């Protein structure tokens, strides 16, 4: 008898719910865009009102309007959501204030109790667990950042003095559980507004990047995952915690005893691709409609006709400055009269690939690991052009999976593990993750990208850094 799993994948730009069977086949899904992040100057960034919960409810209702299977065969719900956010909750379970986005500079510091209406301080997964089940439990693997948690054991600090350094009262924090653990069951109230049957167990996952790595089938064999999201990063997995590193850091993994090694990344990465599409305007939409193509597919078609290197047009992806370097800015450099919209589009794709190649290589060099091939996940991997650029820039085969929204697949795998469908991580991957295709690097393109990167691209930021610092000083004074 076929059994089903509901996977929740909460992101920065959307909330997705999907139904999988236990062989990893996606039966149906529903994605609800989130409202734009509200920015308040350079310091605050919030999800408006109760957008994470409202979008989950809407996505659930849409999902079960599509689902034609037997709801009684749903065995569990895997809950995944954005990491590095902070939710402040009242005693009644409602938000005391909007969820603080990972782009909010307040997240660089521990929470300081100042508002008497706040009963709990937690992550997005903790907040949504409370909404769905009424429980005050959360995955220990989503506490990335300034929380009073030991980054190696993933337990709240037992030493009172060390704990108190983080200024968050213990009674305001949730109980920590391992990933792939049942958190509670869908309440009648939550079931009535989401469409998920009441009484179904809700299962913990991890931080969204670790869940994505699991869903992509990432294993410790020299494989690197490039995750294309609002935040773009590259990742490897292992079993050791490395506290003092320069070019990468160790995050909690998606199963107990696992760690995720993550390179530096690109903030507002795929949002920059969205930006350039919007910048090119309605002409793109009109032309795409005439060819019965999506705007993305049409732009990929045009970008494929642009030569490698975009005739010297380079894009630096600092569209959102890091907290420690607020002078950073995105830029396109090298325009001439031959450059048009497709050059800009391809230049953004090449800039993403070149930036991530440099970040990933620095991580691999420090780890002493040889990169053998890459997996690319996220909606951007649907584009054949982008996949070929990645293969050529990295100089190794680039793979994508049938389910490239791998965070939802990872949530489904966590659920299958929690409920005993599979005995361990590898068995679940073998049975649920299906490869779609692989792009092989083209030798002449590899050589040209290597030359561009070594002789030009790596030097753009150092050459412009002083100018941007001066510019920031003028406009921030």
MODA-V599544 format. One record per residue. N is the residue number from 0. D_LAST is the distance of its C-alpha to the last C-alpha in whole Angstrom. Layout:
N | D_LAST
N | D_LAST
//
This chain:
0 | 67
1 | 63
2 | 60
3 | 57
4 | 53
5 | 50
6 | 47
7 | 44
8 | 41
9 | 37
10 | 35
11 | 31
12 | 32
13 | 36
14 | 38
15 | 42
16 | 45
17 | 48
18 | 52
19 | 53
20 | 57
21 | 57
22 | 58
23 | 54
24 | 55
25 | 52
26 | 54
27 | 52
28 | 48
29 | 46
30 | 42
31 | 40
32 | 36
33 | 34
34 | 31
35 | 28
36 | 25
37 | 23
38 | 20
39 | 17
40 | 14
41 | 13
42 | 16
43 | 19
44 | 21
45 | 25
46 | 28
47 | 29
48 | 32
49 | 35
50 | 34
51 | 36
52 | 39
53 | 39
54 | 39
55 | 41
56 | 44
57 | 44
58 | 44
59 | 47
60 | 49
61 | 48
62 | 50
63 | 53
64 | 54
65 | 54
66 | 56
67 | 59
68 | 60
69 | 62
70 | 59
71 | 62
72 | 61
73 | 57
74 | 57
75 | 54
76 | 50
77 | 47
78 | 44
79 | 41
80 | 37
81 | 34
82 | 33
83 | 30
84 | 29
85 | 30
86 | 32
87 | 33
88 | 36
89 | 38
90 | 42
91 | 43
92 | 41
93 | 39
94 | 35
95 | 33
96 | 30
97 | 29
98 | 30
99 | 26
100 | 26
101 | 26
102 | 22
103 | 21
104 | 19
105 | 21
106 | 24
107 | 23
108 | 24
109 | 28
110 | 28
111 | 28
112 | 31
113 | 30
114 | 31
115 | 35
116 | 36
117 | 35
118 | 38
119 | 37
120 | 34
121 | 35
122 | 35
123 | 35
124 | 39
125 | 39
126 | 38
127 | 40
128 | 43
129 | 43
130 | 43
131 | 46
132 | 48
133 | 47
134 | 47
135 | 44
136 | 45
137 | 42
138 | 42
139 | 41
140 | 40
141 | 37
142 | 35
143 | 33
144 | 30
145 | 29
146 | 33
147 | 35
148 | 37
149 | 39
150 | 38
151 | 41
152 | 44
153 | 42
154 | 43
155 | 41
156 | 41
157 | 44
158 | 42
159 | 41
160 | 39
161 | 37
162 | 37
163 | 36
164 | 33
165 | 32
166 | 32
167 | 33
168 | 37
169 | 40
170 | 41
171 | 38
172 | 39
173 | 41
174 | 44
175 | 44
176 | 46
177 | 47
178 | 46
179 | 49
180 | 50
181 | 51
182 | 49
183 | 51
184 | 53
185 | 51
186 | 52
187 | 54
188 | 51
189 | 49
190 | 52
191 | 52
192 | 49
193 | 48
194 | 52
195 | 52
196 | 55
197 | 55
198 | 56
199 | 55
200 | 53
201 | 50
202 | 49
203 | 46
204 | 44
205 | 41
206 | 37
207 | 37
208 | 37
209 | 40
210 | 42
211 | 41
212 | 42
213 | 46
214 | 46
215 | 46
216 | 48
217 | 46
218 | 48
219 | 48
220 | 50
221 | 47
222 | 46
223 | 42
224 | 41
225 | 38
226 | 37
227 | 35
228 | 33
229 | 30
230 | 29
231 | 31
232 | 33
233 | 36
234 | 38
235 | 41
236 | 44
237 | 45
238 | 47
239 | 45
240 | 42
241 | 40
242 | 37
243 | 35
244 | 35
245 | 32
246 | 32
247 | 33
248 | 34
249 | 37
250 | 37
251 | 40
252 | 42
253 | 44
254 | 47
255 | 48
256 | 48
257 | 46
258 | 42
259 | 40
260 | 38
261 | 35
262 | 33
263 | 29
264 | 29
265 | 27
266 | 25
267 | 25
268 | 28
269 | 31
270 | 28
271 | 27
272 | 31
273 | 31
274 | 28
275 | 30
276 | 33
277 | 31
278 | 30
279 | 33
280 | 34
281 | 38
282 | 40
283 | 40
284 | 41
285 | 44
286 | 45
287 | 45
288 | 47
289 | 49
290 | 50
291 | 50
292 | 47
293 | 44
294 | 41
295 | 40
296 | 44
297 | 43
298 | 40
299 | 42
300 | 45
301 | 43
302 | 40
303 | 44
304 | 45
305 | 41
306 | 42
307 | 41
308 | 38
309 | 37
310 | 38
311 | 35
312 | 32
313 | 30
314 | 28
315 | 25
316 | 25
317 | 21
318 | 21
319 | 19
320 | 17
321 | 19
322 | 17
323 | 17
324 | 16
325 | 13
326 | 12
327 | 16
328 | 17
329 | 20
330 | 22
331 | 25
332 | 26
333 | 30
334 | 31
335 | 34
336 | 36
337 | 38
338 | 35
339 | 36
340 | 35
341 | 37
342 | 36
343 | 32
344 | 34
345 | 36
346 | 33
347 | 31
348 | 34
349 | 34
350 | 31
351 | 31
352 | 35
353 | 34
354 | 31
355 | 33
356 | 36
357 | 33
358 | 32
359 | 36
360 | 37
361 | 35
362 | 36
363 | 40
364 | 40
365 | 39
366 | 41
367 | 44
368 | 45
369 | 46
370 | 45
371 | 48
372 | 47
373 | 44
374 | 44
375 | 41
376 | 41
377 | 39
378 | 40
379 | 38
380 | 41
381 | 44
382 | 43
383 | 45
384 | 43
385 | 40
386 | 43
387 | 44
388 | 41
389 | 40
390 | 44
391 | 43
392 | 40
393 | 41
394 | 45
395 | 46
396 | 48
397 | 46
398 | 47
399 | 47
400 | 49
401 | 50
402 | 48
403 | 45
404 | 43
405 | 44
406 | 42
407 | 44
408 | 47
409 | 46
410 | 46
411 | 49
412 | 50
413 | 49
414 | 51
415 | 54
416 | 54
417 | 54
418 | 57
419 | 59
420 | 59
421 | 58
422 | 59
423 | 56
424 | 53
425 | 54
426 | 57
427 | 55
428 | 53
429 | 56
430 | 57
431 | 54
432 | 52
433 | 54
434 | 52
435 | 52
436 | 52
437 | 50
438 | 49
439 | 50
440 | 48
441 | 49
442 | 49
443 | 48
444 | 45
445 | 44
446 | 45
447 | 42
448 | 40
449 | 40
450 | 40
451 | 37
452 | 35
453 | 36
454 | 35
455 | 32
456 | 31
457 | 30
458 | 28
459 | 26
460 | 23
461 | 23
462 | 23
463 | 20
464 | 18
465 | 17
466 | 16
467 | 14
468 | 12
469 | 11
470 | 10
471 | 8
472 | 6
473 | 6
474 | 6
475 | 4
476 | 0
//
